[in-house]
Amino acid sequence: MAHASENSAPKEQTHPLWKSDRQIVDALLTGDPSDYNLCELARLRIRYDGFPGAQDIKTDLDKALTQWQLTEDALFEKTRAIHQVAQVYKGRGSQREDWS
């Protein structure tokens, strides 16, 4: 008989955009809280919220928040204000607003 924990634990998944997102997260950890970086942090937090895997990215997104002395609510409030007055992704080629 199989143990319940073997069958009930959700399987860790690899996000299809992990590789490119990993590069963005690494840049966030060494960057400053510019409008663009704040928007990227918020976008990735939304992307990985509830995703069953990518623990390394989730942990590093938390580190960036802490590093910039922000809560998630404060981050989202700032980025909503940024998006109201600026087109953060305009002119960045393939780095379009991609929330999936």
Secondary structure, 3 states (H helix, E strand, C coil): CCCHHHHHCCCCECCCCHHHHHHHHHHHHHCCCCHHHHHHHHHHHHHHCCCCECHHHHHHHHHHHHHCCCCHHHHHHHHHHHHHHCCCCCCCCCCCCCCC
